[in-house]
């Protein structure tokens, strides 16, 4: 009899503790872009009107995100010889949006996280770009 009372007391305590005054915190996925420091994403697809305009083969476009809110758009062909196109970014994963602000353009996207290894960015109406981007972490390029 006493063990039933203890079990019932335990269940009630757990249930009350889980629902009383507990505020749910939404996941923050911002570190997904930069892993807390920097992360190189390759543009696998660059689509508009059903056509893919992404560079293929050895020359690919990259988006490098830094934890300080800076990002760089650069081609693998230019790495080490030229500085890429610098921009600032703001990610709001609770609203599932990403804004990348270049000097003269502002790319605004809805973010769709397929997995930790694939992000799809779809342009929002009013964005300076009409391309959707599929980003994947930079794979090993040397065989």
N, C-alpha and C positions, 0 to 999 in steps of 0.2 A: 504494500500500500504506500509506504513511504517513498519507494523508488518511482512509482507513478506520479506522485506529487512533485518530486524533484524533476522528473522529465517534463511534466506539464509546466512547471515554473521556468525551466530552461527554455522551452519553446516560446512561451509568452515573452520572456525577456529578450530573446533574439528577434522576434517579430516586432516588438515595440521599438527596440533599438534601431531597427532597419527602416522604420517609417516615421518616427517622431522627429520632426525638425531637421531632417537630413536634407541638405541641398545637393542636387545632382550637378556635377561639374562636367561640362562638355569636353571631349578630347581636344587637345590642341595639336594639330598636325603640322604646325609651322616648321618644326625641326625636320620634317620629311623632306622639305626642299633643300636644306643646307646641313643636315646632320649635326647641328650645333656649331659648325665651323664653316665649311664650304662643301659644295657637292656639284659635280659636273653631270649635267643631264644632256643626252643626245636627242636631237629632234628626229624621231623615227618617221613621223608623218607630218606633213604640212599641207592640209587639205582645204580646198575651196571649190565649191560647186561639183563635188564628187571626184575631182582630180587631185592627185598627190604631187606636190611640187618640191618635196624634200630632196636634198642632195643625197645621192647614194654612193656606195663604194667606199673608197678611201677618204674622200672629202665629204665631211658631214658638218652640219651646223650644231653648235653646242650652246647651251644656256648654263652658265655657272652662277649659282646662287650662294651668297655669303650671309652669314648670320647677322651682319650689321645692316641688312636691308639693301645692299648693293647687288646687282647682277651684271653679267657681261654676256653679250651675244657675240660668238666668234666661230669661225670656221676652223676645222682641224688643220686645214692647209695653211692658215695664218699663224697658228700657235708658235710662239717663240720668236716670230719675226715682226708681228704687228700687234698692237693693242686692239682688242675687240671694242664693240660698241657698248659703252657703259650706260647703265640705267639704274633707277631706284625701283624697288618693288614693295608692295604691301599685300600681305596675304590675310584674308579674313576667312578662316576655315569654318567658323560657325555659320557664316552666310555663303560659304563655298565660292568665294571670289578671290581673284588675283588680279592686281593692277601692276603693270610694268610701265614705268614712265621714262621714256627716252627723252632726249633734248627737244625733239619736235613732234614726237608721237606718244600717244598714251594707249597701250594695249590693255583692254579690260576683258576678263574671261570669267566664265563659270568653270569651277574646278570639279572634275570627276576623278576620284581616286579609285583606280581599278585595283591596284595592289601597291605595295611599297616599291615595286619596280615598274610601275606604269601609271602615268598621270595624263589625263586628257583635258585640254584647255579649249573650251568653246567660246568664241567671241560673243560679247554682250552687245546689244544694239547701242550704237553711238561710239563704239571702239574705233580706234584708228586702223585696225586690221580686221579683215573678214576671214582670216585663215584660222582653222582649228589646228592645234598642235598636239601631237602625242609625244610625250617625253619618257625616255627610259634612262636609267643610269648608264654612264659611259662604259661600254663593254671593253674587254681586252682587245686592242686593235692589232697587236703583234701576234703572229702565229708561230 
